[in-house]
Amino acid sequence: MTLMDNYHTVGFLRELEKVRWNFDLGNIANLLELLGNPHEKLKCIHVAGTNGKGSVTAMMESILRESGYKTGMFTSPHIVSIEERFRIDGCSISPDRFEKILLGIKPFIVACKCTYFESMTAIAFTLFAEETVDFAIIECGLGGRLDATNVIKPLISVITEIHLEHEKYLGKTFRAIAQEKAGIIKSGAPCIALSAKGNVQQVFQETCNQKKVQLHTVNADDLFSNINIGSNNNKFTLHIENNCSLNVVANLAGAKQVNNAALAIKSLLVLEETRLAQIKKEAYKSGLSSVSWPGRLQQIRSSPTVIVDVAHNPAAVQAVLSHVSSTYQFKRMHIIIGLLNDKNFREISKVISRYADHVAIVTLESDRALPGEVLASHLKLNFSHLTVRSYTDIKCSVDETIANSDRADVICIIGSHLLAGRILAAARKVASK
């Protein structure tokens, strides 16, 4: 029996999903106390940020695993199946294992009136404690300060790139959002962050000063030379120590992933300085070359080239389309996009207009979906050079876009994890036949 065969389990999850967020740590703290505080048994690495936090989490997990440690990894949202959120040694847990843990803690979830994400967080901590992992790498869901994951006392806190997103919840300025992300910084745990400008860097430094911990900042040039950004991978020479250089072929592509790799490596080097981990130098190379993180510049077809990415804010869309334009040879660019209604579609439209020839807009199957006609109308009104079509069916949007493409064209499928999930699930189904 799979999870989706169990009507009662699926129904319970759908009920939980009706309340998306609770910006208060009281409920999750109460739930975890009833469960014996499993998070207190874990050695955690905490990751927050706007873009790249999933990739950095995956890179650190892969390096630690390659170094011989047993790892737990909690990320969100999932793309194809809910079990992807919970990984032991890089592998998603089984539907049966997920269901067993969920049903075991269900009475406590109900008693504490927990949200969907709070429940997922409790499942992760319970799983990792049961598995006695050496390290648990925990990705924040939204923000940081009041995110359900922020009950942990991490070994290190890691903060990725900061951009404007979820302004309704996190604030409308870079400083306000940085303050929410900096909420994961705790006494006794060094903070590692990508080098940032102005207010963002200032916020991180101020928070570290208050917590009396060191702030380590990094960018790619601090650790890498001979950087070569390819269409499907990145190559660079990694300099860890004066006498240690490694030629790395990193499995995640794009300029942003070079900085993400630098952040992941620097974070683990700082972890080593705490003497809580000893990482084999070759593990930095093998971990980055073997890391897998679906839905990030993932090519699923050739002739025409089809690329899937979960970019759903202006900065991420810019990074994806810029990468495709600079590393792929193509005749025309087609974009298929589906967004949720809290995304800044006007700014995303500006980015799309600079790269695309044709745009197919999908209305996702979600009560939070941005109606395709809203985005289509905006694009038609403001960017008349684009050919724009609106769809309510994902398969139809893909089939028609491919049919209207030349073999030399490129198709970029971007937007919500929901869209990427449907596309990748279909691609896996075809590949398995």
KAGIGI-V842426 format. One record per residue. N is the residue number from 1. RES is the residue in one small letter. OMEGA is omega in degrees with one decimal (none if undefined). BURIAL is # if it has 24 or more other C-alpha atoms within 12 Angstrom, else .. Layout:
BEGIN
[[N & RES & OMEGA & BURIAL] [N & RES & OMEGA & BURIAL]]
END
This chain:
BEGIN
[[1 & m & 175.3 & .] [2 & t & -179.8 & .] [3 & l & -175.1 & #] [4 & m & 175.6 & .] [5 & d & -175.5 & .] [6 & n & -174.9 & .] [7 & y & -174.6 & .] [8 & h & 178.7 & .] [9 & t & 180.0 & #] [10 & v & 178.7 & .] [11 & g & 178.7 & .] [12 & f & 178.7 & #] [13 & l & 179.4 & #] [14 & r & 175.1 & .] [15 & e & 178.9 & .] [16 & l & -176.3 & #] [17 & e & -178.9 & .] [18 & k & 174.2 & .] [19 & v & -171.6 & .] [20 & r & -172.1 & .] [21 & w & 173.0 & #] [22 & n & -174.9 & #] [23 & f & 179.7 & #] [24 & d & -176.6 & .] [25 & l & -176.9 & #] [26 & g & -177.4 & .] [27 & n & -178.5 & #] [28 & i & 177.8 & #] [29 & a & 178.2 & #] [30 & n & 179.2 & #] [31 & l & -178.0 & #] [32 & l & 177.1 & #] [33 & e & 177.4 & .] [34 & l & -179.7 & .] [35 & l & 179.8 & #] [36 & g & 178.8 & .] [37 & n & -178.4 & .] [38 & p & -178.4 & #] [39 & h & -179.4 & #] [40 & e & 179.0 & #] [41 & k & -171.4 & #] [42 & l & 168.1 & #] [43 & k & -169.6 & #] [44 & c & 166.5 & #] [45 & i & -173.9 & #] [46 & h & -175.4 & #] [47 & v & 175.9 & #] [48 & a & 178.9 & #] [49 & g & 178.9 & #] [50 & t & 179.0 & #] [51 & n & 172.9 & #] [52 & g & -174.9 & #] [53 & k & 176.2 & #] [54 & g & 179.2 & #] [55 & s & 178.9 & #] [56 & v & 177.1 & #] [57 & t & -178.9 & #] [58 & a & 179.4 & #] [59 & m & 179.7 & #] [60 & m & 178.2 & #] [61 & e & -177.6 & #] [62 & s & 179.2 & #] [63 & i & 178.9 & #] [64 & l & 179.9 & #] [65 & r & 178.8 & #] [66 & e & 178.9 & #] [67 & s & 174.1 & #] [68 & g & -179.7 & .] [69 & y & 172.7 & #] [70 & k & -172.0 & #] [71 & t & 166.6 & #] [72 & g & -179.6 & #] [73 & m & 178.5 & #] [74 & f & -179.2 & #] [75 & t & 176.9 & #] [76 & s & -11.1 & #] [77 & p & 175.9 & #] [78 & h & -180.0 & #] [79 & i & -177.4 & #] [80 & v & -176.8 & #] [81 & s & -175.5 & #] [82 & i & -178.0 & #] [83 & e & 178.6 & #] [84 & e & -177.8 & #] [85 & r & -171.8 & #] [86 & f & -176.2 & #] [87 & r & 172.0 & #] [88 & i & -177.0 & #] [89 & d & 174.4 & #] [90 & g & -177.2 & #] [91 & c & 176.0 & .] [92 & s & 176.6 & #] [93 & i & -178.7 & #] [94 & s & 174.8 & .] [95 & p & 179.9 & #] [96 & d & 179.9 & .] [97 & r & 178.4 & #] [98 & f & -177.4 & #] [99 & e & -180.0 & #] [100 & k & 179.7 & .] [101 & i & -179.1 & #] [102 & l & -178.7 & #] [103 & l & 178.9 & .] [104 & g & -177.6 & .] [105 & i & -177.0 & #] [106 & k & -179.4 & #] [107 & p & -179.3 & .] [108 & f & 175.4 & #] [109 & i & -179.8 & #] [110 & v & -178.1 & #] [111 & a & -177.3 & .] [112 & c & 179.1 & #] [113 & k & -175.9 & #] [114 & c & 177.3 & #] [115 & t & 176.7 & #] [116 & y & -175.4 & #] [117 & f & 175.1 & #] [118 & e & 179.1 & #] [119 & s & 178.0 & #] [120 & m & 179.2 & #] [121 & t & 178.9 & #] [122 & a & 176.7 & #] [123 & i & -179.9 & #] [124 & a & -179.2 & #] [125 & f & 178.8 & #] [126 & t & 178.9 & #] [127 & l & -175.3 & #] [128 & f & 176.3 & #] [129 & a & 177.8 & #] [130 & e & -177.4 & .] [131 & e & -177.6 & #] [132 & t & 179.4 & .] [133 & v & 176.6 & #] [134 & d & 178.9 & #] [135 & f & 174.1 & #] [136 & a & 179.1 & #] [137 & i & -168.8 & #] [138 & i & 177.4 & #] [139 & e & 174.1 & #] [140 & c & 175.8 & #] [141 & g & -178.0 & #] [142 & l & 179.6 & #] [143 & g & -178.1 & #] [144 & g & -173.6 & #] [145 & r & -178.3 & #] [146 & l & 175.3 & #] [147 & d & -176.6 & #] [148 & a & 179.7 & #] [149 & t & -171.3 & #] [150 & n & 171.4 & #] [151 & v & -175.9 & #] [152 & i & 171.1 & #] [153 & k & -170.9 & #] [154 & p & 171.7 & #] [155 & l & 175.7 & #] [156 & i & 174.3 & #] [157 & s & -174.2 & #] [158 & v & -178.5 & #] [159 & i & -178.3 & #] [160 & t & -177.6 & #] [161 & e & 179.7 & #] [162 & i & 175.0 & #] [163 & h & 177.4 & #] [164 & l & 176.6 & #] [165 & e & -177.5 & #] [166 & h & -177.1 & #] [167 & e & 180.0 & .] [168 & k & -176.3 & .] [169 & y & -169.5 & .] [170 & l & -178.0 & #] [171 & g & -172.1 & .] [172 & k & 179.5 & .] [173 & t & 177.4 & .] [174 & f & -179.1 & #] [175 & r & -179.3 & #] [176 & a & -179.9 & #] [177 & i & 177.7 & #] [178 & a & 178.2 & #] [179 & q & 177.2 & #] [180 & e & 179.5 & #] [181 & k & -179.2 & #] [182 & a & 177.5 & #] [183 & g & 177.8 & #] [184 & i & -179.9 & #] [185 & i & -176.0 & #] [186 & k & 178.1 & #] [187 & s & 177.6 & .] [188 & g & -178.2 & .] [189 & a & 178.1 & #] [190 & p & 178.6 & #] [191 & c & 177.1 & #] [192 & i & -176.4 & #] [193 & a & 171.0 & #] [194 & l & 177.1 & #] [195 & s & -176.9 & #] [196 & a & -177.7 & #] [197 & k & 167.2 & .] [198 & g & -172.2 & .] [199 & n & -177.0 & .] [200 & v & 179.2 & #] [201 & q & -180.0 & #] [202 & q & 179.2 & .] [203 & v & -179.2 & #] [204 & f & -178.9 & #] [205 & q & 178.6 & #] [206 & e & -178.9 & .] [207 & t & 178.2 & #] [208 & c & 177.1 & #] [209 & n & 179.1 & .] [210 & q & -177.8 & .] [211 & k & -179.8 & .] [212 & k & 175.4 & .] [213 & v & -177.8 & .] [214 & q & 172.4 & #] [215 & l & 175.0 & #] [216 & h & 176.2 & #] [217 & t & -174.8 & #] [218 & v & 163.8 & #] [219 & n & -171.1 & #] [220 & a & -175.7 & #] [221 & d & 179.2 & .] [222 & d & -174.0 & #] [223 & l & -170.5 & #] [224 & f & 166.7 & #] [225 & s & 178.2 & .] [226 & n & -177.4 & .] [227 & i & 177.7 & #] [228 & n & -177.5 & #] [229 & i & -178.9 & #] [230 & g & -178.8 & #] [231 & s & -175.4 & #] [232 & n & 177.3 & #] [233 & n & 175.2 & #] [234 & n & 178.0 & #] [235 & k & 177.4 & #] [236 & f & 173.4 & #] [237 & t & -179.0 & #] [238 & l & 178.3 & #] [239 & h & -177.9 & #] [240 & i & 178.8 & #] [241 & e & -177.7 & .] [242 & n & -175.1 & .] [243 & n & -177.5 & .] [244 & c & 176.4 & .] [245 & s & -178.0 & .] [246 & l & 174.1 & #] [247 & n & -171.0 & #] [248 & v & 167.9 & #] [249 & v & -175.7 & #] [250 & a & -169.8 & #] [251 & n & 177.9 & #] [252 & l & -171.9 & #] [253 & a & 174.6 & #] [254 & g & -179.2 & #] [255 & a & -179.9 & #] [256 & k & -178.6 & #] [257 & q & 174.2 & #] [258 & v & 176.2 & #] [259 & n & 177.4 & #] [260 & n & 177.7 & #] [261 & a & 178.2 & #] [262 & a & 179.7 & #] [263 & l & 179.0 & #] [264 & a & -178.8 & #] [265 & i & 179.6 & #] [266 & k & 180.0 & #] [267 & s & -179.0 & #] [268 & l & 173.6 & #] [269 & l & 176.2 & #] [270 & v & 176.3 & #] [271 & l & 177.4 & #] [272 & e & 180.0 & .] [273 & e & 177.4 & .] [274 & t & -178.9 & .] [275 & r & 175.9 & .] [276 & l & 176.7 & .] [277 & a & 172.6 & #] [278 & q & -173.3 & #] [279 & i & 178.4 & #] [280 & k & -176.8 & .] [281 & k & 179.3 & #] [282 & e & -179.5 & #] [283 & a & 176.2 & #] [284 & y & 179.4 & #] [285 & k & -176.6 & #] [286 & s & 179.0 & #] [287 & g & 180.0 & #] [288 & l & -178.8 & #] [289 & s & -176.5 & #] [290 & s & -176.5 & #] [291 & v & 177.8 & #] [292 & s & 179.4 & #] [293 & w & -172.0 & #] [294 & p & 176.4 & #] [295 & g & 176.0 & #] [296 & r & -176.6 & #] [297 & l & -175.8 & #] [298 & q & 178.2 & #] [299 & q & -177.0 & #] [300 & i & -178.9 & #] [301 & r & 172.9 & #] [302 & s & 173.9 & .] [303 & s & -1.7 & .] [304 & p & 175.7 & #] [305 & t & 177.4 & #] [306 & v & -176.9 & #] [307 & i & 179.9 & #] [308 & v & 176.1 & #] [309 & d & -177.4 & #] [310 & v & 177.8 & #] [311 & a & -177.7 & #] [312 & h & 168.8 & #] [313 & n & -172.3 & #] [314 & p & -177.7 & #] [315 & a & -179.4 & #] [316 & a & 178.1 & #] [317 & v & 176.8 & #] [318 & q & -178.9 & #] [319 & a & -178.2 & #] [320 & v & -175.8 & #] [321 & l & 175.7 & #] [322 & s & 179.1 & #] [323 & h & -179.3 & #] [324 & v & -178.5 & #] [325 & s & -175.1 & #] [326 & s & -175.0 & .] [327 & t & 177.6 & .] [328 & y & 172.4 & #] [329 & q & -178.7 & .] [330 & f & -179.6 & #] [331 & k & 179.9 & .] [332 & r & 176.5 & #] [333 & m & 173.0 & #] [334 & h & 178.1 & #] [335 & i & 170.2 & #] [336 & i & -174.3 & #] [337 & i & 172.6 & #] [338 & g & -173.8 & #] [339 & l & 168.9 & #] [340 & l & -169.8 & #] [341 & n & 177.8 & #] [342 & d & -178.0 & .] [343 & k & -177.9 & #] [344 & n & -173.0 & #] [345 & f & 179.4 & #] [346 & r & 178.5 & #] [347 & e & 176.3 & #] [348 & i & 179.0 & #] [349 & s & 178.8 & #] [350 & k & 179.7 & #] [351 & v & -179.1 & #] [352 & i & -175.7 & #] [353 & s & -179.1 & #] [354 & r & -173.4 & .] [355 & y & -167.4 & #] [356 & a & 168.0 & #] [357 & d & -178.9 & #] [358 & h & -179.9 & #] [359 & v & 173.4 & #] [360 & a & -175.2 & #] [361 & i & -177.1 & #] [362 & v & 169.5 & #] [363 & t & -175.5 & #] [364 & l & 177.4 & #] [365 & e & -178.6 & .] [366 & s & 176.5 & .] [367 & d & 177.1 & .] [368 & r & -175.1 & .] [369 & a & 168.4 & #] [370 & l & 178.9 & #] [371 & p & -177.5 & #] [372 & g & -178.2 & #] [373 & e & 177.7 & #] [374 & v & 179.0 & #] [375 & l & 179.9 & #] [376 & a & 179.7 & #] [377 & s & 179.8 & .] [378 & h & -179.7 & #] [379 & l & -179.1 & #] [380 & k & -177.7 & #] [381 & l & -171.4 & .] [382 & n & -176.1 & .] [383 & f & -171.4 & #] [384 & s & -179.6 & .] [385 & h & -177.7 & .] [386 & l & 167.2 & #] [387 & t & -172.5 & #] [388 & v & 174.3 & #] [389 & r & 179.9 & #] [390 & s & -176.8 & #] [391 & y & 171.6 & #] [392 & t & -178.7 & #] [393 & d & -175.9 & #] [394 & i & -178.2 & #] [395 & k & 179.0 & #] [396 & c & 179.8 & .] [397 & s & -179.5 & #] [398 & v & -178.6 & #] [399 & d & -178.2 & .] [400 & e & 178.7 & .] [401 & t & 177.4 & #] [402 & i & -179.9 & #] [403 & a & -179.2 & .] [404 & n & -178.2 & #] [405 & s & 169.3 & #] [406 & d & 179.2 & .] [407 & r & -177.9 & .] [408 & a & -179.3 & .] [409 & d & 174.1 & #] [410 & v & 178.2 & #] [411 & i & 177.8 & #] [412 & c & 177.3 & #] [413 & i & -172.9 & #] [414 & i & 175.7 & #] [415 & g & -172.3 & #] [416 & s & 172.0 & #] [417 & h & 178.4 & #] [418 & l & 179.0 & #] [419 & l & 179.5 & #] [420 & a & -179.2 & #] [421 & g & 179.1 & #] [422 & r & -178.0 & #] [423 & i & -177.6 & #] [424 & l & 176.4 & #] [425 & a & 178.4 & #] [426 & a & 179.8 & .] [427 & a & 179.0 & #] [428 & r & 179.6 & .] [429 & k & 178.5 & .] [430 & v & -178.1 & .] [431 & a & -176.8 & .] [432 & s & -178.4 & .] [433 & k & none & .]]
END
